[in-house]
Amino acid sequence: HKILTSLKGPHGGFSLLRDPREITLFDIILTIDGEELFTNCVMHNGSCRSVSHEKKPCPLHNDYSRVRNDMMKLFKSRTIADIVKATNKSGKITI
C-alpha cells in the first residue's frame, strides 16, 4: 500500500515511502487489518452486516456506530509525524 519499503542485507531495514505527515493511523490499520474494524458488527453475530440490519440490528449497533465513527475520526486525524512528535515530548522514548 506504498507505506513502507525494505532492503535486505546487513545495511538493510525499513523506511517510509511517504512523508510521515501524510500517513495516518487509519492508513496503517487498513493496510494491516483491513476495514473490518470499521465495518464488522461488534457482537459478531452478522446481524449488522445483513441486508436487513436496519430492521433488526444487534443490540449494540447504535452505540457502537457512534464509537466506531469517533475512532475513525481519531485515526484519520493522527499521523505518524504526530505520534513521533508526541513521543519525543513525553521524554519516555528518545529517537
Phi and psi restraints in degrees (range 20) as a CNS / XPLOR table:
assign (resid 1 and name C) (resid 2 and name N)
       (resid 2 and name CA) (resid 2 and name C) 1.0 58.9 20.0 2
assign (resid 2 and name N) (resid 2 and name CA)
       (resid 2 and name C) (resid 3 and name N) 1.0 43.5 20.0 2
assign (resid 2 and name C) (resid 3 and name N)
       (resid 3 and name CA) (resid 3 and name C) 1.0 -107.2 20.0 2
assign (resid 3 and name N) (resid 3 and name CA)
       (resid 3 and name C) (resid 4 and name N) 1.0 -44.0 20.0 2
assign (resid 3 and name C) (resid 4 and name N)
       (resid 4 and name CA) (resid 4 and name C) 1.0 -122.5 20.0 2
assign (resid 4 and name N) (resid 4 and name CA)
       (resid 4 and name C) (resid 5 and name N) 1.0 156.7 20.0 2
assign (resid 4 and name C) (resid 5 and name N)
       (resid 5 and name CA) (resid 5 and name C) 1.0 -131.6 20.0 2
assign (resid 5 and name N) (resid 5 and name CA)
       (resid 5 and name C) (resid 6 and name N) 1.0 157.9 20.0 2
assign (resid 5 and name C) (resid 6 and name N)
       (resid 6 and name CA) (resid 6 and name C) 1.0 -138.1 20.0 2
assign (resid 6 and name N) (resid 6 and name CA)
       (resid 6 and name C) (resid 7 and name N) 1.0 151.9 20.0 2
assign (resid 6 and name C) (resid 7 and name N)
       (resid 7 and name CA) (resid 7 and name C) 1.0 -126.6 20.0 2
assign (resid 7 and name N) (resid 7 and name CA)
       (resid 7 and name C) (resid 8 and name N) 1.0 134.0 20.0 2
assign (resid 7 and name C) (resid 8 and name N)
       (resid 8 and name CA) (resid 8 and name C) 1.0 -86.6 20.0 2
assign (resid 8 and name N) (resid 8 and name CA)
       (resid 8 and name C) (resid 9 and name N) 1.0 162.4 20.0 2
assign (resid 8 and name C) (resid 9 and name N)
       (resid 9 and name CA) (resid 9 and name C) 1.0 107.9 20.0 2
assign (resid 9 and name N) (resid 9 and name CA)
       (resid 9 and name C) (resid 10 and name N) 1.0 177.8 20.0 2
assign (resid 9 and name C) (resid 10 and name N)
       (resid 10 and name CA) (resid 10 and name C) 1.0 -63.5 20.0 2
assign (resid 10 and name N) (resid 10 and name CA)
       (resid 10 and name C) (resid 11 and name N) 1.0 -25.1 20.0 2
assign (resid 10 and name C) (resid 11 and name N)
       (resid 11 and name CA) (resid 11 and name C) 1.0 -109.4 20.0 2
assign (resid 11 and name N) (resid 11 and name CA)
       (resid 11 and name C) (resid 12 and name N) 1.0 17.3 20.0 2
assign (resid 11 and name C) (resid 12 and name N)
       (resid 12 and name CA) (resid 12 and name C) 1.0 -81.6 20.0 2
assign (resid 12 and name N) (resid 12 and name CA)
       (resid 12 and name C) (resid 13 and name N) 1.0 -172.5 20.0 2
assign (resid 12 and name C) (resid 13 and name N)
       (resid 13 and name CA) (resid 13 and name C) 1.0 153.1 20.0 2
assign (resid 13 and name N) (resid 13 and name CA)
       (resid 13 and name C) (resid 14 and name N) 1.0 -165.4 20.0 2
assign (resid 13 and name C) (resid 14 and name N)
       (resid 14 and name CA) (resid 14 and name C) 1.0 -113.4 20.0 2
assign (resid 14 and name N) (resid 14 and name CA)
       (resid 14 and name C) (resid 15 and name N) 1.0 147.7 20.0 2
assign (resid 14 and name C) (resid 15 and name N)
       (resid 15 and name CA) (resid 15 and name C) 1.0 -146.7 20.0 2
assign (resid 15 and name N) (resid 15 and name CA)
       (resid 15 and name C) (resid 16 and name N) 1.0 158.1 20.0 2
assign (resid 15 and name C) (resid 16 and name N)
       (resid 16 and name CA) (resid 16 and name C) 1.0 -78.1 20.0 2
assign (resid 16 and name N) (resid 16 and name CA)
       (resid 16 and name C) (resid 17 and name N) 1.0 142.1 20.0 2
assign (resid 16 and name C) (resid 17 and name N)
       (resid 17 and name CA) (resid 17 and name C) 1.0 -90.3 20.0 2
assign (resid 17 and name N) (resid 17 and name CA)
       (resid 17 and name C) (resid 18 and name N) 1.0 -17.4 20.0 2
assign (resid 17 and name C) (resid 18 and name N)
       (resid 18 and name CA) (resid 18 and name C) 1.0 -125.0 20.0 2
assign (resid 18 and name N) (resid 18 and name CA)
       (resid 18 and name C) (resid 19 and name N) 1.0 164.2 20.0 2
assign (resid 18 and name C) (resid 19 and name N)
       (resid 19 and name CA) (resid 19 and name C) 1.0 -60.3 20.0 2
assign (resid 19 and name N) (resid 19 and name CA)
       (resid 19 and name C) (resid 20 and name N) 1.0 131.3 20.0 2
assign (resid 19 and name C) (resid 20 and name N)
       (resid 20 and name CA) (resid 20 and name C) 1.0 -60.6 20.0 2
assign (resid 20 and name N) (resid 20 and name CA)
       (resid 20 and name C) (resid 21 and name N) 1.0 -18.6 20.0 2
assign (resid 20 and name C) (resid 21 and name N)
       (resid 21 and name CA) (resid 21 and name C) 1.0 -75.4 20.0 2
assign (resid 21 and name N) (resid 21 and name CA)
       (resid 21 and name C) (resid 22 and name N) 1.0 -11.3 20.0 2
assign (resid 21 and name C) (resid 22 and name N)
       (resid 22 and name CA) (resid 22 and name C) 1.0 -105.9 20.0 2
assign (resid 22 and name N) (resid 22 and name CA)
       (resid 22 and name C) (resid 23 and name N) 1.0 -6.5 20.0 2
assign (resid 22 and name C) (resid 23 and name N)
       (resid 23 and name CA) (resid 23 and name C) 1.0 -101.6 20.0 2
assign (resid 23 and name N) (resid 23 and name CA)
       (resid 23 and name C) (resid 24 and name N) 1.0 111.7 20.0 2
assign (resid 23 and name C) (resid 24 and name N)
       (resid 24 and name CA) (resid 24 and name C) 1.0 -89.7 20.0 2
assign (resid 24 and name N) (resid 24 and name CA)
       (resid 24 and name C) (resid 25 and name N) 1.0 161.9 20.0 2
assign (resid 24 and name C) (resid 25 and name N)
       (resid 25 and name CA) (resid 25 and name C) 1.0 -61.7 20.0 2
assign (resid 25 and name N) (resid 25 and name CA)
       (resid 25 and name C) (resid 26 and name N) 1.0 -32.2 20.0 2
assign (resid 25 and name C) (resid 26 and name N)
       (resid 26 and name CA) (resid 26 and name C) 1.0 -60.4 20.0 2
assign (resid 26 and name N) (resid 26 and name CA)
       (resid 26 and name C) (resid 27 and name N) 1.0 -43.4 20.0 2
assign (resid 26 and name C) (resid 27 and name N)
       (resid 27 and name CA) (resid 27 and name C) 1.0 -57.7 20.0 2
assign (resid 27 and name N) (resid 27 and name CA)
       (resid 27 and name C) (resid 28 and name N) 1.0 -43.7 20.0 2
assign (resid 27 and name C) (resid 28 and name N)
       (resid 28 and name CA) (resid 28 and name C) 1.0 -67.6 20.0 2
assign (resid 28 and name N) (resid 28 and name CA)
       (resid 28 and name C) (resid 29 and name N) 1.0 -44.3 20.0 2
assign (resid 28 and name C) (resid 29 and name N)
       (resid 29 and name CA) (resid 29 and name C) 1.0 -61.9 20.0 2
assign (resid 29 and name N) (resid 29 and name CA)
       (resid 29 and name C) (resid 30 and name N) 1.0 -44.4 20.0 2
assign (resid 29 and name C) (resid 30 and name N)
       (resid 30 and name CA) (resid 30 and name C) 1.0 -61.7 20.0 2
assign (resid 30 and name N) (resid 30 and name CA)
       (resid 30 and name C) (resid 31 and name N) 1.0 -39.5 20.0 2
assign (resid 30 and name C) (resid 31 and name N)
       (resid 31 and name CA) (resid 31 and name C) 1.0 -67.3 20.0 2
assign (resid 31 and name N) (resid 31 and name CA)
       (resid 31 and name C) (resid 32 and name N) 1.0 -42.6 20.0 2
assign (resid 31 and name C) (resid 32 and name N)
       (resid 32 and name CA) (resid 32 and name C) 1.0 -83.5 20.0 2
assign (resid 32 and name N) (resid 32 and name CA)
       (resid 32 and name C) (resid 33 and name N) 1.0 -48.2 20.0 2
assign (resid 32 and name C) (resid 33 and name N)
       (resid 33 and name CA) (resid 33 and name C) 1.0 -108.4 20.0 2
assign (resid 33 and name N) (resid 33 and name CA)
       (resid 33 and name C) (resid 34 and name N) 1.0 -12.8 20.0 2
assign (resid 33 and name C) (resid 34 and name N)
       (resid 34 and name CA) (resid 34 and name C) 1.0 81.5 20.0 2
assign (resid 34 and name N) (resid 34 and name CA)
       (resid 34 and name C) (resid 35 and name N) 1.0 -173.0 20.0 2
assign (resid 34 and name C) (resid 35 and name N)
       (resid 35 and name CA) (resid 35 and name C) 1.0 -86.7 20.0 2
assign (resid 35 and name N) (resid 35 and name CA)
       (resid 35 and name C) (resid 36 and name N) 1.0 1.8 20.0 2
assign (resid 35 and name C) (resid 36 and name N)
       (resid 36 and name CA) (resid 36 and name C) 1.0 -57.0 20.0 2
assign (resid 36 and name N) (resid 36 and name CA)
       (resid 36 and name C) (resid 37 and name N) 1.0 -35.6 20.0 2
assign (resid 36 and name C) (resid 37 and name N)
       (resid 37 and name CA) (resid 37 and name C) 1.0 -57.3 20.0 2
assign (resid 37 and name N) (resid 37 and name CA)
       (resid 37 and name C) (resid 38 and name N) 1.0 -31.3 20.0 2
assign (resid 37 and name C) (resid 38 and name N)
       (resid 38 and name CA) (resid 38 and name C) 1.0 -101.1 20.0 2
assign (resid 38 and name N) (resid 38 and name CA)
       (resid 38 and name C) (resid 39 and name N) 1.0 -2.0 20.0 2
assign (resid 38 and name C) (resid 39 and name N)
       (resid 39 and name CA) (resid 39 and name C) 1.0 -126.2 20.0 2
assign (resid 39 and name N) (resid 39 and name CA)
       (resid 39 and name C) (resid 40 and name N) 1.0 -24.8 20.0 2
assign (resid 39 and name C) (resid 40 and name N)
       (resid 40 and name CA) (resid 40 and name C) 1.0 -71.7 20.0 2
assign (resid 40 and name N) (resid 40 and name CA)
       (resid 40 and name C) (resid 41 and name N) 1.0 153.8 20.0 2
assign (resid 40 and name C) (resid 41 and name N)
       (resid 41 and name CA) (resid 41 and name C) 1.0 -71.4 20.0 2
assign (resid 41 and name N) (resid 41 and name CA)
       (resid 41 and name C) (resid 42 and name N) 1.0 135.2 20.0 2
assign (resid 41 and name C) (resid 42 and name N)
       (resid 42 and name CA) (resid 42 and name C) 1.0 -64.0 20.0 2
assign (resid 42 and name N) (resid 42 and name CA)
       (resid 42 and name C) (resid 43 and name N) 1.0 -28.1 20.0 2
assign (resid 42 and name C) (resid 43 and name N)
       (resid 43 and name CA) (resid 43 and name C) 1.0 -90.5 20.0 2
assign (resid 43 and name N) (resid 43 and name CA)
       (resid 43 and name C) (resid 44 and name N) 1.0 -5.8 20.0 2
assign (resid 43 and name C) (resid 44 and name N)
       (resid 44 and name CA) (resid 44 and name C) 1.0 57.5 20.0 2
assign (resid 44 and name N) (resid 44 and name CA)
       (resid 44 and name C) (resid 45 and name N) 1.0 27.0 20.0 2
assign (resid 44 and name C) (resid 45 and name N)
       (resid 45 and name CA) (resid 45 and name C) 1.0 -98.2 20.0 2
assign (resid 45 and name N) (resid 45 and name CA)
       (resid 45 and name C) (resid 46 and name N) 1.0 -0.4 20.0 2
assign (resid 45 and name C) (resid 46 and name N)
       (resid 46 and name CA) (resid 46 and name C) 1.0 81.8 20.0 2
assign (resid 46 and name N) (resid 46 and name CA)
       (resid 46 and name C) (resid 47 and name N) 1.0 -7.3 20.0 2
assign (resid 46 and name C) (resid 47 and name N)
       (resid 47 and name CA) (resid 47 and name C) 1.0 -65.0 20.0 2
assign (resid 47 and name N) (resid 47 and name CA)
       (resid 47 and name C) (resid 48 and name N) 1.0 -29.0 20.0 2
assign (resid 47 and name C) (resid 48 and name N)
       (resid 48 and name CA) (resid 48 and name C) 1.0 -82.3 20.0 2
assign (resid 48 and name N) (resid 48 and name CA)
       (resid 48 and name C) (resid 49 and name N) 1.0 -15.0 20.0 2
assign (resid 48 and name C) (resid 49 and name N)
       (resid 49 and name CA) (resid 49 and name C) 1.0 -93.8 20.0 2
assign (resid 49 and name N) (resid 49 and name CA)
       (resid 49 and name C) (resid 50 and name N) 1.0 -15.1 20.0 2
assign (resid 49 and name C) (resid 50 and name N)
       (resid 50 and name CA) (resid 50 and name C) 1.0 -74.9 20.0 2
assign (resid 50 and name N) (resid 50 and name CA)
       (resid 50 and name C) (resid 51 and name N) 1.0 163.4 20.0 2
assign (resid 50 and name C) (resid 51 and name N)
       (resid 51 and name CA) (resid 51 and name C) 1.0 -60.7 20.0 2
assign (resid 51 and name N) (resid 51 and name CA)
       (resid 51 and name C) (resid 52 and name N) 1.0 -31.1 20.0 2
assign (resid 51 and name C) (resid 52 and name N)
       (resid 52 and name CA) (resid 52 and name C) 1.0 -91.4 20.0 2
assign (resid 52 and name N) (resid 52 and name CA)
       (resid 52 and name C) (resid 53 and name N) 1.0 17.5 20.0 2
assign (resid 52 and name C) (resid 53 and name N)
       (resid 53 and name CA) (resid 53 and name C) 1.0 -60.2 20.0 2
assign (resid 53 and name N) (resid 53 and name CA)
       (resid 53 and name C) (resid 54 and name N) 1.0 -28.7 20.0 2
assign (resid 53 and name C) (resid 54 and name N)
       (resid 54 and name CA) (resid 54 and name C) 1.0 -70.3 20.0 2
assign (resid 54 and name N) (resid 54 and name CA)
       (resid 54 and name C) (resid 55 and name N) 1.0 -26.4 20.0 2
assign (resid 54 and name C) (resid 55 and name N)
       (resid 55 and name CA) (resid 55 and name C) 1.0 -85.5 20.0 2
assign (resid 55 and name N) (resid 55 and name CA)
       (resid 55 and name C) (resid 56 and name N) 1.0 -33.9 20.0 2
assign (resid 55 and name C) (resid 56 and name N)
       (resid 56 and name CA) (resid 56 and name C) 1.0 -146.2 20.0 2
assign (resid 56 and name N) (resid 56 and name CA)
       (resid 56 and name C) (resid 57 and name N) 1.0 67.5 20.0 2
assign (resid 56 and name C) (resid 57 and name N)
       (resid 57 and name CA) (resid 57 and name C) 1.0 -74.7 20.0 2
assign (resid 57 and name N) (resid 57 and name CA)
       (resid 57 and name C) (resid 58 and name N) 1.0 168.5 20.0 2
assign (resid 57 and name C) (resid 58 and name N)
       (resid 58 and name CA) (resid 58 and name C) 1.0 -65.3 20.0 2
assign (resid 58 and name N) (resid 58 and name CA)
       (resid 58 and name C) (resid 59 and name N) 1.0 162.0 20.0 2
assign (resid 58 and name C) (resid 59 and name N)
       (resid 59 and name CA) (resid 59 and name C) 1.0 -61.5 20.0 2
assign (resid 59 and name N) (resid 59 and name CA)
       (resid 59 and name C) (resid 60 and name N) 1.0 -21.2 20.0 2
assign (resid 59 and name C) (resid 60 and name N)
       (resid 60 and name CA) (resid 60 and name C) 1.0 -104.6 20.0 2
assign (resid 60 and name N) (resid 60 and name CA)
       (resid 60 and name C) (resid 61 and name N) 1.0 5.3 20.0 2
assign (resid 60 and name C) (resid 61 and name N)
       (resid 61 and name CA) (resid 61 and name C) 1.0 -53.6 20.0 2
assign (resid 61 and name N) (resid 61 and name CA)
       (resid 61 and name C) (resid 62 and name N) 1.0 -53.1 20.0 2
assign (resid 61 and name C) (resid 62 and name N)
       (resid 62 and name CA) (resid 62 and name C) 1.0 -65.8 20.0 2
assign (resid 62 and name N) (resid 62 and name CA)
       (resid 62 and name C) (resid 63 and name N) 1.0 -41.8 20.0 2
assign (resid 62 and name C) (resid 63 and name N)
       (resid 63 and name CA) (resid 63 and name C) 1.0 -65.2 20.0 2
assign (resid 63 and name N) (resid 63 and name CA)
       (resid 63 and name C) (resid 64 and name N) 1.0 -45.2 20.0 2
assign (resid 63 and name C) (resid 64 and name N)
       (resid 64 and name CA) (resid 64 and name C) 1.0 -70.3 20.0 2
assign (resid 64 and name N) (resid 64 and name CA)
       (resid 64 and name C) (resid 65 and name N) 1.0 -30.5 20.0 2
assign (resid 64 and name C) (resid 65 and name N)
       (resid 65 and name CA) (resid 65 and name C) 1.0 -59.2 20.0 2
assign (resid 65 and name N) (resid 65 and name CA)
       (resid 65 and name C) (resid 66 and name N) 1.0 -41.7 20.0 2
assign (resid 65 and name C) (resid 66 and name N)
       (resid 66 and name CA) (resid 66 and name C) 1.0 -65.6 20.0 2
assign (resid 66 and name N) (resid 66 and name CA)
       (resid 66 and name C) (resid 67 and name N) 1.0 -43.8 20.0 2
assign (resid 66 and name C) (resid 67 and name N)
       (resid 67 and name CA) (resid 67 and name C) 1.0 -62.7 20.0 2
assign (resid 67 and name N) (resid 67 and name CA)
       (resid 67 and name C) (resid 68 and name N) 1.0 -45.2 20.0 2
assign (resid 67 and name C) (resid 68 and name N)
       (resid 68 and name CA) (resid 68 and name C) 1.0 -60.6 20.0 2
assign (resid 68 and name N) (resid 68 and name CA)
       (resid 68 and name C) (resid 69 and name N) 1.0 -42.6 20.0 2
assign (resid 68 and name C) (resid 69 and name N)
       (resid 69 and name CA) (resid 69 and name C) 1.0 -64.1 20.0 2
assign (resid 69 and name N) (resid 69 and name CA)
       (resid 69 and name C) (resid 70 and name N) 1.0 -39.8 20.0 2
assign (resid 69 and name C) (resid 70 and name N)
       (resid 70 and name CA) (resid 70 and name C) 1.0 -64.6 20.0 2
assign (resid 70 and name N) (resid 70 and name CA)
       (resid 70 and name C) (resid 71 and name N) 1.0 -40.5 20.0 2
assign (resid 70 and name C) (resid 71 and name N)
       (resid 71 and name CA) (resid 71 and name C) 1.0 -62.8 20.0 2
assign (resid 71 and name N) (resid 71 and name CA)
       (resid 71 and name C) (resid 72 and name N) 1.0 -43.6 20.0 2
assign (resid 71 and name C) (resid 72 and name N)
       (resid 72 and name CA) (resid 72 and name C) 1.0 -61.0 20.0 2
assign (resid 72 and name N) (resid 72 and name CA)
       (resid 72 and name C) (resid 73 and name N) 1.0 -43.1 20.0 2
assign (resid 72 and name C) (resid 73 and name N)
       (resid 73 and name CA) (resid 73 and name C) 1.0 -61.0 20.0 2
assign (resid 73 and name N) (resid 73 and name CA)
       (resid 73 and name C) (resid 74 and name N) 1.0 -44.3 20.0 2
assign (resid 73 and name C) (resid 74 and name N)
       (resid 74 and name CA) (resid 74 and name C) 1.0 -61.6 20.0 2
assign (resid 74 and name N) (resid 74 and name CA)
       (resid 74 and name C) (resid 75 and name N) 1.0 -52.6 20.0 2
assign (resid 74 and name C) (resid 75 and name N)
       (resid 75 and name CA) (resid 75 and name C) 1.0 -65.5 20.0 2
assign (resid 75 and name N) (resid 75 and name CA)
       (resid 75 and name C) (resid 76 and name N) 1.0 -30.8 20.0 2
assign (resid 75 and name C) (resid 76 and name N)
       (resid 76 and name CA) (resid 76 and name C) 1.0 -77.8 20.0 2
assign (resid 76 and name N) (resid 76 and name CA)
       (resid 76 and name C) (resid 77 and name N) 1.0 -21.2 20.0 2
assign (resid 76 and name C) (resid 77 and name N)
       (resid 77 and name CA) (resid 77 and name C) 1.0 -95.4 20.0 2
assign (resid 77 and name N) (resid 77 and name CA)
       (resid 77 and name C) (resid 78 and name N) 1.0 -10.4 20.0 2
assign (resid 77 and name C) (resid 78 and name N)
       (resid 78 and name CA) (resid 78 and name C) 1.0 -108.0 20.0 2
assign (resid 78 and name N) (resid 78 and name CA)
       (resid 78 and name C) (resid 79 and name N) 1.0 133.2 20.0 2
assign (resid 78 and name C) (resid 79 and name N)
       (resid 79 and name CA) (resid 79 and name C) 1.0 -111.5 20.0 2
assign (resid 79 and name N) (resid 79 and name CA)
       (resid 79 and name C) (resid 80 and name N) 1.0 170.1 20.0 2
assign (resid 79 and name C) (resid 80 and name N)
       (resid 80 and name CA) (resid 80 and name C) 1.0 -58.6 20.0 2
assign (resid 80 and name N) (resid 80 and name CA)
       (resid 80 and name C) (resid 81 and name N) 1.0 -41.3 20.0 2
assign (resid 80 and name C) (resid 81 and name N)
       (resid 81 and name CA) (resid 81 and name C) 1.0 -60.6 20.0 2
assign (resid 81 and name N) (resid 81 and name CA)
       (resid 81 and name C) (resid 82 and name N) 1.0 -39.7 20.0 2
assign (resid 81 and name C) (resid 82 and name N)
       (resid 82 and name CA) (resid 82 and name C) 1.0 -61.0 20.0 2
assign (resid 82 and name N) (resid 82 and name CA)
       (resid 82 and name C) (resid 83 and name N) 1.0 -43.0 20.0 2
assign (resid 82 and name C) (resid 83 and name N)
       (resid 83 and name CA) (resid 83 and name C) 1.0 -66.1 20.0 2
assign (resid 83 and name N) (resid 83 and name CA)
       (resid 83 and name C) (resid 84 and name N) 1.0 -43.5 20.0 2
assign (resid 83 and name C) (resid 84 and name N)
       (resid 84 and name CA) (resid 84 and name C) 1.0 -63.1 20.0 2
assign (resid 84 and name N) (resid 84 and name CA)
       (resid 84 and name C) (resid 85 and name N) 1.0 -43.9 20.0 2
assign (resid 84 and name C) (resid 85 and name N)
       (resid 85 and name CA) (resid 85 and name C) 1.0 -61.7 20.0 2
assign (resid 85 and name N) (resid 85 and name CA)
       (resid 85 and name C) (resid 86 and name N) 1.0 -45.9 20.0 2
assign (resid 85 and name C) (resid 86 and name N)
       (resid 86 and name CA) (resid 86 and name C) 1.0 -65.3 20.0 2
assign (resid 86 and name N) (resid 86 and name CA)
       (resid 86 and name C) (resid 87 and name N) 1.0 -36.5 20.0 2
assign (resid 86 and name C) (resid 87 and name N)
       (resid 87 and name CA) (resid 87 and name C) 1.0 -65.8 20.0 2
assign (resid 87 and name N) (resid 87 and name CA)
       (resid 87 and name C) (resid 88 and name N) 1.0 -44.3 20.0 2
assign (resid 87 and name C) (resid 88 and name N)
       (resid 88 and name CA) (resid 88 and name C) 1.0 -63.0 20.0 2
assign (resid 88 and name N) (resid 88 and name CA)
       (resid 88 and name C) (resid 89 and name N) 1.0 -38.8 20.0 2
assign (resid 88 and name C) (resid 89 and name N)
       (resid 89 and name CA) (resid 89 and name C) 1.0 -68.2 20.0 2
assign (resid 89 and name N) (resid 89 and name CA)
       (resid 89 and name C) (resid 90 and name N) 1.0 -30.4 20.0 2
assign (resid 89 and name C) (resid 90 and name N)
       (resid 90 and name CA) (resid 90 and name C) 1.0 -70.2 20.0 2
assign (resid 90 and name N) (resid 90 and name CA)
       (resid 90 and name C) (resid 91 and name N) 1.0 -25.0 20.0 2
assign (resid 90 and name C) (resid 91 and name N)
       (resid 91 and name CA) (resid 91 and name C) 1.0 75.7 20.0 2
assign (resid 91 and name N) (resid 91 and name CA)
       (resid 91 and name C) (resid 92 and name N) 1.0 1.3 20.0 2
assign (resid 91 and name C) (resid 92 and name N)
       (resid 92 and name CA) (resid 92 and name C) 1.0 -83.3 20.0 2
assign (resid 92 and name N) (resid 92 and name CA)
       (resid 92 and name C) (resid 93 and name N) 1.0 -26.7 20.0 2
assign (resid 92 and name C) (resid 93 and name N)
       (resid 93 and name CA) (resid 93 and name C) 1.0 -132.9 20.0 2
assign (resid 93 and name N) (resid 93 and name CA)
       (resid 93 and name C) (resid 94 and name N) 1.0 133.9 20.0 2
assign (resid 93 and name C) (resid 94 and name N)
       (resid 94 and name CA) (resid 94 and name C) 1.0 -111.3 20.0 2
assign (resid 94 and name N) (resid 94 and name CA)
       (resid 94 and name C) (resid 95 and name N) 1.0 143.2 20.0 2
